[in-house]
């Protein structure tokens, strides 16, 4: 809630309005959500007995907007556990239903919101999405046939618009996805493999993410987490990542230069979101500028890799895509550099936002505020020269303000624009429109300066916001190279090898190691061989005494497969992986690995 009118012009109480409603799933303020964690709002269109479920997720702090369709309630819960939403949006008619009761029981920390069922009507949802994306058809987004998904996405967008009280133009794309495109990881598998949180205190230490996450930007950290939760089943996509990781691993000097530049890149995705939503301050724009200035050198690093003559073209595709997607954004950096002071305050209405030299009117106000007396003295000298009256002087009193005083002997020579204000015994006092304008500026310079700086900042912020799509594409490219560099660094640091993937039914791992235990242990890890195929090793039964490592072999095999399908090198001497569609893991809750 903020003031929406000038207190000096208000009659009675100053008018205030709600400008934004903050809910758990629609937080954008810095520090309120984890830097490397998405804050998802999920909308669900519960399926009928025959129809699919629609599920759409939005992270308004980054602009990520996705939609999918599911065919069972269990699949919906699998996605909820995987995405860990801060808030779930549902139709009011489902408020007392079995699904809601199960959500409350199994995901007790999630905030539930309900809106009228009409929000989920297909025609309304489709119209809302078309209006937002300014398109006549949603087919271009790949949404043809996803009627239930469109219902969920439309309701979600309506909720975001209602609460944000403005157009969230940084939400510029709706991406459909299918569970069948990814290795499916249910909640039990996610917990038993300790992918993101450990079983002991639910912290990050002792997890796969803890081992692999050497990213240097929040954007890269969030993307790596997404890769771990959504391993690919597309060998071409996986091989592209592996080739990029291999190139980066073999070129440590380039990787070090990339790390040096990436350390100075801020969270562009969230900076853009705050800029578009109108909550970014001067320091946010400075952080954006500093991030942009690193892009040319990052592009140079990638260029040096692409110029390696011995590399085959297909192995360079991912890096070439990233190189092409990196927009230098020099125009945006120039706007911010010319306008925003390096020492600008956190609050926008305190002044000291805009650099001198950016706006002539502001420079004049700053000069008047800083040196009003010398300004008057300069005006006095100019008026003497203009009128030829050497005795002319400028004075001030509380009744008339500033005035021009001329002796009666020269009164008949005053210019026509002089207006007589007061007659004295030996002199006449005059004012001019120009003098009154200067007086007003001197007496109100501080207020005028604050108002003008705020107005100029809003215009600058709007200019930056108009480049939101360009900034988001560059942020996505930076996140990818950060992820790939992280995986290359892990491969080098922990002696991982490139896995070989195929669509055959088999897994062959030579001298495999558990990535987390190996990372945690002080002494060496004893490696294991595992071979599964559809000829003579369809099922392995592992026996042994307590603490012999049975659970470790189970988990390490699953983790090696998962790592391979996110595009990571793996802890083994050799690994041939037939792409899998799902991992099932159930290990005793008290069998802690670390």
C-alpha positions, 0 to 999 in steps of 0.5 A, a space after each residue: 500500500 503506497 501514497 498515490 498523490 502528492 501530500 502537498 496537493 492533497 485535501 485532507 488525508 493523502 490518498 493511498 491504494 493497494 499497488 501489489 498483493 504479496 502471496 507466498 507464491 508471488 514474492 519478488 523482493 530480494 532476500 525473501 527467497 533463496 538465490 538458487 531456489 525457484 519460488 513456484 506458484 502452481 495452478 491445477 485444473 483437476 482432471 475428470 474421470 476421463 480427462 487429463 489434469 492440467 498443471 502450470 507453474 510460474 516463478 514470477 521472480 524470474 518469469 519462468 512459466 510452464 505447463 503440462 498435462 497429467 493423466 493421474 492424480 499420482 502424477 500431479 503429486 509427483 510434480 508437486 513434490 518435484 517442484 516444491 511450490 510455495 503456493 497452489 491455486 485451485 478452483 473454489 469447488 475443490 476447496 473441500 475435496 479429497 485432493 485438497 485434503 491430501 495436499 494438506 496432509 502430505 505437503 503441509 507447508 504449502 499455501 493454498 489459494 482458491 478462486 472462482 471456477 470460471 477462471 478455469 473455463 477454457 474460453 476465458 483462460 485461452 482469451 486471457 493468455 492470448 491477450 497477455 501474449 498479444 497473439 491470435 493463437 496459442 499453437 505457436 507456443 506448442 499448446 495445441 490440444 492441451 485444453 486442460 493445461 491451458 485452463 490451468 495456465 490461464 487461471 494462474 495468469 489471471 491470479 498473477 495479474 490480479 495480485 500484481 496490479 499491472 502487466 508482468 511483461 517479463 512473463 513472455 513465454 509459456 513453455 509446454 513440457 511432457 513428463 515422458 521427455 524426462 526421467 521420472 523421479 518421484 518423491 521417495 526416489 528424490 528423498 532416498 537418493 538425497 538429490 537436493 536435501 539429505 535425510 538427516 536434517 534436510 539440509 543441502 550438505 551430503 547431497 548430489 546437488 552439493 557435489 555438483 553445484 559449483 555454479 557462480 550465479 544464482 541463475 546457473 544454480 537454479 538451472 542445475 537444480 532443474 537439470 537434476 530434477 528433470 534429467 533428459 531422455 533425449 540422447 541428442 540433448 544429453 550428448 550436446 551437454 556432454 560435448 560442451 562439458 568435455 570441451 570446457 574440461 579440456 581447457 582449464 585456462 578458458 574455464 578459469 577466465 569464465 569463472 572470473 567473469 561469472 563471479 561478477 554477474 548478478 541475478 539478471 533474471 530477477 533484476 529484470 523481473 523487478 524492473 518490469 514489475 516496477 520495484 527495481 531501485 537504482 542499485 538494481 540497475 547498477 547490478 544489471 549494468 555490471 553484469 552486462 559489462 562482463 558479457 563481451 569477455 564471456 563471449 570472447 572465452 566462448 569464441 576461443 573454444 569455438 576456434 579450436 580447429 580439432 573440434 568437430 562441428 557437432 561437438 561445439 553446437 551447445 557452446 555455439 548456441 550460447 555464444 549466439 544467444 549472448 546479446 552484448 546489450 551495450 545500449 542498456 549498459 550505456 543508458 544506465 552508465 550515463 544516468 545512474 549515480 554509482 552511490 545512489 541510495 536504496 530508496 528512490 525518493 531520497 534523491 542522489 539518483 541521477 548523474 550530473 550531465 544527464 539532464 539539463 533541467 536537473 543540473 540547473 536545480 542541483 546548481 541552484 540548490 548547491 550554490 543559490 547565492 552565487 546564482 543570484 549574483 550571476 543573475 545580478 551581473 547579467 541584468 546590470 549588463 543588459 540594462 546598463 544600470 550599474 547600481 542595479 542590485 537584487 535583494 530579498 525580503 519575506 514579503 516580496 521574495 527576490 526583487 530588483 532595486 533601481 535608484 529613482 534617477 534611473 527608473 525611466 530606463 528600466 526594460 519593459 519586462 520589469 514590473 514595479 512592485 514597491 516604491 521607496 524614498 530613493 529607489 524603485 523595486 521591480 520583479 520580472 517573470 524570469 526572476 520569479 521563476 528563479 526565485 521559485 526554483 531556489 526556494 523549491 529546488 530540493 523538492 523539485 530536484 527530488 521529484 525530477 530525479 524520481 521522474 527521470 529514474 522511472 523513464 530510465 527503468 522503463 527503457 531498461 524494462 523494454 529490453 526485458 526479452 533480450 535480457 532474459 535470453 542473455 540470462 538464460 544463455 549465461 545460466 547454461 554456460 555456468 551450469 556446463 562450466 560447473 559440471 566440467 569443474 566437477 569432472 576435473 576435480 573429482 576425476 569423472 569420465 564421460 559416459 556413453 549413452 544409447 537406447 539399448 536395454 543395458 547398464 555397464 559401469 566399471 569401477 563405479 563410485 558413489 559421488 557423495 560418499 566419495 566427496 565426503 570420505 577422507 580415505 579412498 572409496 572402494 569402487 564397484 562394477 555393475 552390469 545389467 542387461 536384458 540377456 542374462 542380468 535383468 535383475 541383481 540381488 545384492 546380499 551381505 551383512 549390515 554396513 557392507 555397502 548394499 545400499 551404497 551400490 544401489 544408490 550409486 548406480 541410480 546416481 550415475 545413471 541420473 548424472 549421465 542423463 543430465 549431461 554430467 560426467 560420472 564417477 567411474 572408469 567407464 560407463 555405458 548407459 541405456 537411457 532409462 525412463 524412471 528410477 525406483 529407489 526405496 532404502 531404509 530411512 535410517 540407513 544414512 550414507 554420510 
